[in-house]
């Protein structure tokens, strides 16, 4: 599983001009599911997301996690993160999970996140989404499990 995380001041996802998910201070997480992913990898990713220290402490150092700051978590499925871009000028999606597995693992990740954290929002799997965000820093990391 791959997750592109961005520390944001606020973020929202729209589908057909309707806001389907939004947060204020927190993490916008773009999630890519690969063929070999399973619940264990989703659990590992969620563990990292909840504990990854990307928020500043009083000294300006990244020592606080999402839970420490009480921030929101916005999960958005993004098929293109699973692309192989190693060769050529066109991405290959051979390593991406088929849609049924991708949706099942994304839904699982979302459900587990909601069990662990109070402020969880999401995009809509497979939809044409517009993602609006104000990246804070900017701070962006790629996590892989």
RATAKA-V653099 format. One record per helix or strand. SS is the DSSP state (2 for helix, 1 for strand). FROM is the first residue (numbers start at 0). TO is the last residue. Records with the same first field share a line. If there is no record, write none. Layout:
BEGIN
SS: FROM-TO, FROM-TO
END
This chain:
BEGIN
1: 1-14, 17-22, 25-31, 33-33, 54-55, 61-63, 71-76, 83-83, 91-91, 95-95, 119-121, 128-143
2: 38-50, 65-68, 78-81, 98-115
END
